[in-house]
Amino acid sequence: MKIGEALKQERIRLGLTQEKMIHGIIDKGHYSRIERGLERISADSLLKILFMHYIDLDDFFDQVKDQYYSKDDLEAIKLNKDMMEILNEGNRDRGKKCLDKILKLDGHKILKYRTIITIAMFEGQLDQLSQEFKNEIIKTFTEHSNWRENIDALRLLGNCMQIFSIDQLDDFLRQLLIHYSLNKSYPEKLIERLAMICNNYLYYCYYFHVDGSNVASCLNFLKNLDTRNHFIFYKISYNFYYYLFKGKKEEARKIKEQLISWGYKSRVYSWKI
Protein backbone atom coordinates (compact mmCIF):
# COMPACT_ATOMS: atom_id res chain seq x y z
CA MET A 1 0.00 0.00 0.00
CA LYS A 2 1.27 3.48 -0.89
CA ILE A 3 1.30 6.39 1.57
CA GLY A 4 -1.62 8.12 -0.16
CA GLU A 5 -3.70 4.94 0.00
CA ALA A 6 -2.86 4.46 3.67
CA LEU A 7 -3.81 8.07 4.45
CA LYS A 8 -7.13 7.64 2.66
CA GLN A 9 -7.80 4.44 4.57
CA GLU A 10 -7.09 6.16 7.89
CA ARG A 11 -9.24 9.15 6.91
CA ILE A 12 -12.21 6.93 6.08
CA ARG A 13 -11.70 4.96 9.29
CA LEU A 14 -11.83 8.22 11.25
CA GLY A 15 -14.88 9.45 9.33
CA LEU A 16 -13.16 12.63 8.18
CA THR A 17 -13.44 14.73 5.03
CA GLN A 18 -10.21 15.55 3.23
CA GLU A 19 -10.41 19.10 4.58
CA LYS A 20 -10.72 17.93 8.18
CA MET A 21 -7.98 15.37 7.64
CA ILE A 22 -5.39 17.97 6.61
CA HIS A 23 -6.61 20.64 9.08
CA GLY A 24 -4.86 23.39 7.12
CA ILE A 25 -1.48 21.62 7.20
CA ILE A 26 -1.28 21.38 3.39
CA ASP A 27 -3.36 22.51 0.43
CA LYS A 28 -6.55 20.48 -0.12
CA GLY A 29 -5.88 20.01 -3.84
CA HIS A 30 -2.36 18.79 -3.07
CA TYR A 31 -3.72 16.36 -0.49
CA SER A 32 -6.32 15.03 -2.91
CA ARG A 33 -3.58 14.24 -5.41
CA ILE A 34 -1.53 12.55 -2.66
CA GLU A 35 -4.39 10.18 -1.88
CA ARG A 36 -4.63 9.34 -5.59
CA GLY A 37 -0.88 8.68 -5.79
CA LEU A 38 -0.25 11.60 -8.15
CA GLU A 39 1.93 13.65 -5.80
CA ARG A 40 4.22 13.01 -2.84
CA ILE A 41 3.88 14.33 0.70
CA SER A 42 6.80 15.70 2.70
CA ALA A 43 7.86 13.85 5.83
CA ASP A 44 7.13 16.97 7.89
CA SER A 45 3.54 17.26 6.61
CA LEU A 46 2.90 13.52 6.92
CA LEU A 47 3.98 13.43 10.55
CA LYS A 48 1.90 16.50 11.40
CA ILE A 49 -1.21 14.83 9.97
CA LEU A 50 -0.53 11.54 11.74
CA PHE A 51 0.13 13.24 15.08
CA MET A 52 -2.89 15.52 14.64
CA HIS A 53 -5.22 12.51 14.55
CA TYR A 54 -3.31 10.28 16.99
CA ILE A 55 -2.66 7.71 14.28
CA ASP A 56 -0.30 4.99 15.51
CA LEU A 57 3.00 5.43 13.66
CA ASP A 58 4.02 1.77 13.87
CA ASP A 59 0.71 0.60 12.43
CA PHE A 60 0.74 3.24 9.70
CA PHE A 61 4.26 2.54 8.50
CA ASP A 62 3.68 -1.19 8.72
CA GLN A 63 0.95 -0.70 6.10
CA VAL A 64 3.30 1.04 3.66
CA LYS A 65 6.59 -0.78 4.28
CA ASP A 66 6.18 -3.05 1.24
CA GLN A 67 6.73 -0.01 -0.99
CA TYR A 68 10.12 0.79 0.53
CA TYR A 69 11.74 -2.54 1.39
CA SER A 70 13.37 -4.77 -1.20
CA LYS A 71 11.84 -8.18 -1.83
CA ASP A 72 14.77 -9.75 0.02
CA ASP A 73 14.29 -7.45 3.02
CA LEU A 74 10.59 -8.27 3.21
CA GLU A 75 11.39 -11.97 3.11
CA ALA A 76 13.95 -11.47 5.90
CA ILE A 77 11.34 -9.69 8.05
CA LYS A 78 8.90 -12.54 7.55
CA LEU A 79 11.53 -15.19 8.29
CA ASN A 80 12.67 -13.31 11.40
CA LYS A 81 9.08 -13.38 12.67
CA ASP A 82 8.93 -17.09 11.89
CA MET A 83 12.12 -17.64 13.89
CA MET A 84 10.60 -15.93 16.94
CA GLU A 85 7.64 -18.33 16.78
CA ILE A 86 9.97 -21.29 16.27
CA LEU A 87 12.03 -20.23 19.29
CA ASN A 88 8.91 -20.07 21.46
CA GLU A 89 7.39 -23.32 20.16
CA GLY A 90 10.55 -25.44 19.93
CA ASN A 91 9.56 -26.71 16.47
CA ARG A 92 12.76 -28.32 15.10
CA ASP A 93 11.47 -29.35 11.68
CA ARG A 94 10.08 -25.93 10.99
CA GLY A 95 13.34 -24.44 12.22
CA LYS A 96 15.41 -26.41 9.71
CA LYS A 97 13.19 -25.29 6.83
CA CYS A 98 13.46 -21.70 8.00
CA LEU A 99 17.26 -21.99 8.18
CA ASP A 100 17.44 -23.17 4.56
CA LYS A 101 15.43 -20.13 3.42
CA ILE A 102 17.44 -17.67 5.51
CA LEU A 103 20.79 -18.95 4.26
CA LYS A 104 19.63 -18.21 0.71
CA LEU A 105 19.02 -14.52 1.48
CA ASP A 106 21.36 -11.91 0.06
CA GLY A 107 23.09 -10.33 3.06
CA HIS A 108 21.36 -10.34 6.47
CA LYS A 109 24.46 -11.78 8.14
CA ILE A 110 23.24 -11.39 11.72
CA LEU A 111 19.90 -13.03 10.97
CA LYS A 112 21.85 -15.98 9.55
CA TYR A 113 24.04 -16.14 12.66
CA ARG A 114 20.98 -16.13 14.93
CA THR A 115 19.26 -18.86 12.96
CA ILE A 116 22.32 -21.13 12.88
CA ILE A 117 22.68 -20.78 16.65
CA THR A 118 18.98 -21.38 17.30
CA ILE A 119 18.95 -24.59 15.25
CA ALA A 120 22.17 -25.79 16.91
CA MET A 121 20.52 -25.24 20.30
CA PHE A 122 17.47 -27.26 19.27
CA GLU A 123 19.68 -30.08 18.08
CA GLY A 124 21.97 -29.97 21.11
CA GLN A 125 24.90 -29.33 18.77
CA LEU A 126 26.28 -26.01 19.95
CA ASP A 127 29.59 -27.70 20.69
CA GLN A 128 29.84 -28.61 16.99
CA LEU A 129 29.91 -24.98 15.88
CA SER A 130 33.43 -24.05 14.82
CA GLN A 131 35.58 -21.73 16.91
CA GLU A 132 35.96 -19.55 13.82
CA PHE A 133 32.17 -19.10 13.71
CA LYS A 134 32.05 -18.29 17.43
CA ASN A 135 34.84 -15.73 17.01
CA GLU A 136 32.83 -14.00 14.27
CA ILE A 137 29.93 -13.67 16.71
CA ILE A 138 32.13 -12.20 19.43
CA LYS A 139 33.64 -9.70 16.95
CA THR A 140 30.20 -8.16 16.52
CA PHE A 141 30.41 -6.91 20.10
CA THR A 142 34.13 -6.29 20.55
CA GLU A 143 34.84 -4.41 17.31
CA HIS A 144 31.82 -2.09 17.13
CA SER A 145 31.36 0.59 19.78
CA ASN A 146 27.71 1.20 18.85
CA TRP A 147 26.52 -2.40 19.34
CA ARG A 148 24.54 -1.40 22.45
CA GLU A 149 22.11 0.57 20.29
CA ASN A 150 22.16 -1.63 17.19
CA ILE A 151 18.91 -3.62 17.07
CA ASP A 152 20.47 -6.48 15.08
CA ALA A 153 23.37 -6.80 17.52
CA LEU A 154 20.95 -6.83 20.45
CA ARG A 155 18.89 -9.55 18.77
CA LEU A 156 22.07 -11.55 18.27
CA LEU A 157 23.06 -11.21 21.93
CA GLY A 158 19.61 -12.36 22.99
CA ASN A 159 19.88 -15.50 20.85
CA CYS A 160 23.51 -16.56 21.27
CA MET A 161 24.24 -16.46 24.99
CA GLN A 162 25.60 -20.01 25.06
CA ILE A 163 28.29 -19.04 22.53
CA PHE A 164 30.06 -16.95 25.19
CA SER A 165 31.85 -17.94 28.34
CA ILE A 166 29.81 -16.77 31.34
CA ASP A 167 32.47 -14.11 32.06
CA GLN A 168 32.14 -12.72 28.52
CA LEU A 169 28.35 -12.79 28.67
CA ASP A 170 28.23 -11.11 32.06
CA ASP A 171 30.63 -8.42 30.88
CA PHE A 172 28.53 -7.61 27.78
CA LEU A 173 25.30 -7.62 29.77
CA ARG A 174 26.79 -5.41 32.48
CA GLN A 175 27.89 -2.91 29.81
CA LEU A 176 24.41 -2.96 28.35
CA LEU A 177 22.57 -2.39 31.63
CA ILE A 178 24.90 0.45 32.61
CA HIS A 179 24.56 2.05 29.17
CA TYR A 180 20.77 2.14 29.37
CA SER A 181 20.67 3.22 33.01
CA LEU A 182 22.52 6.43 32.11
CA ASN A 183 19.79 7.68 29.77
CA LYS A 184 16.05 7.25 30.36
CA SER A 185 14.93 8.55 26.96
CA TYR A 186 15.68 5.60 24.69
CA PRO A 187 12.95 4.49 22.24
CA GLU A 188 10.45 1.93 23.47
CA LYS A 189 11.64 -0.69 20.97
CA LEU A 190 15.20 -0.58 22.33
CA ILE A 191 13.98 -0.85 25.92
CA GLU A 192 11.77 -3.79 24.92
CA ARG A 193 14.76 -5.44 23.25
CA LEU A 194 16.78 -5.09 26.47
CA ALA A 195 13.84 -6.60 28.37
CA MET A 196 13.97 -9.61 26.00
CA ILE A 197 17.70 -9.98 26.63
CA CYS A 198 17.17 -9.89 30.41
CA ASN A 199 14.39 -12.46 30.08
CA ASN A 200 16.62 -14.75 27.98
CA TYR A 201 19.53 -14.32 30.39
CA LEU A 202 17.36 -15.36 33.35
CA TYR A 203 16.12 -18.37 31.36
CA TYR A 204 19.70 -19.34 30.48
CA CYS A 205 21.01 -18.99 34.02
CA TYR A 206 18.14 -20.89 35.64
CA TYR A 207 17.58 -23.76 33.21
CA PHE A 208 21.26 -24.36 32.42
CA HIS A 209 22.36 -23.91 36.05
CA VAL A 210 24.70 -21.04 35.14
CA ASP A 211 25.95 -18.88 38.00
CA GLY A 212 25.60 -15.51 36.26
CA SER A 213 26.43 -12.31 38.11
CA ASN A 214 23.63 -10.24 36.54
CA VAL A 215 20.59 -12.17 37.75
CA ALA A 216 19.61 -9.58 40.35
CA SER A 217 20.22 -6.72 37.90
CA CYS A 218 18.07 -8.34 35.20
CA LEU A 219 15.26 -9.03 37.67
CA ASN A 220 15.45 -5.44 38.84
CA PHE A 221 15.34 -4.13 35.26
CA LEU A 222 12.20 -6.14 34.45
CA LYS A 223 10.56 -5.20 37.75
CA ASN A 224 11.09 -1.48 37.13
CA LEU A 225 9.80 -1.34 33.54
CA ASP A 226 7.03 1.21 33.23
CA THR A 227 3.41 0.22 32.64
CA ARG A 228 3.27 0.56 28.84
CA ASN A 229 1.39 -2.29 27.15
CA HIS A 230 4.49 -3.62 25.33
CA PHE A 231 6.16 -4.29 28.67
CA ILE A 232 3.36 -6.22 30.39
CA PHE A 233 4.66 -9.67 29.44
CA TYR A 234 8.16 -8.85 30.71
CA LYS A 235 6.82 -7.57 34.01
CA ILE A 236 4.96 -10.88 34.36
CA SER A 237 8.14 -12.79 33.49
CA TYR A 238 9.88 -10.88 36.31
CA ASN A 239 7.50 -12.48 38.80
CA PHE A 240 7.91 -15.91 37.19
CA TYR A 241 11.71 -15.88 37.41
CA TYR A 242 11.71 -14.18 40.81
CA TYR A 243 9.79 -17.14 42.21
CA LEU A 244 11.99 -19.68 40.40
CA PHE A 245 15.22 -18.20 41.75
CA LYS A 246 13.65 -18.07 45.23
CA GLY A 247 12.80 -21.77 44.96
CA LYS A 248 9.03 -21.10 44.96
CA LYS A 249 8.18 -23.34 42.00
CA GLU A 250 4.49 -23.63 42.83
CA GLU A 251 4.06 -19.85 42.63
CA ALA A 252 5.89 -19.83 39.30
CA ARG A 253 3.70 -22.68 38.04
CA LYS A 254 0.56 -20.67 38.85
CA ILE A 255 1.82 -17.79 36.69
CA LYS A 256 2.52 -20.11 33.76
CA GLU A 257 -0.87 -21.80 34.07
CA GLN A 258 -2.60 -18.42 34.17
CA LEU A 259 -0.82 -17.29 31.00
CA ILE A 260 -1.79 -20.52 29.25
CA SER A 261 -5.42 -19.97 30.26
CA TRP A 262 -5.21 -16.51 28.66
CA GLY A 263 -4.07 -18.02 25.35
CA TYR A 264 -0.28 -17.54 25.65
CA LYS A 265 0.70 -21.21 25.50
CA SER A 266 3.17 -20.68 22.64
CA ARG A 267 4.85 -17.81 24.50
CA VAL A 268 5.50 -19.89 27.62
CA TYR A 269 6.25 -23.22 25.94
CA SER A 270 9.89 -23.10 27.07
CA TRP A 271 9.06 -22.12 30.68
CA LYS A 272 9.85 -25.52 32.17
CA ILE A 273 9.15 -26.02 35.89
Secondary structure, DSSP 8 states (H G I E B T S, - for coil): --HHHHHHHHHHHHT--HHHHHTTSS-HHHHHHHHTTSS---HHHHHHHHHHTT--HHHHHHHHGGGTS-HHHHHHHHHHHHHHHHHHHT-HHHHHHHHHHHHTSSS-HHHHHHHHHHHHHHHT-GGGS-HHHHHHHHHHHHS-TTGGG-HHHHHHHHH-GGGS-HHHHHHHHHHHHHHHHS-S---HHHHHHHHHHHHHHHHHHHHTT---TTHHHHHHHHHT--S-GGGHHHHHHHHHHHHHHTT-HHHHHHHHHHHHHTT-TTTTTT---
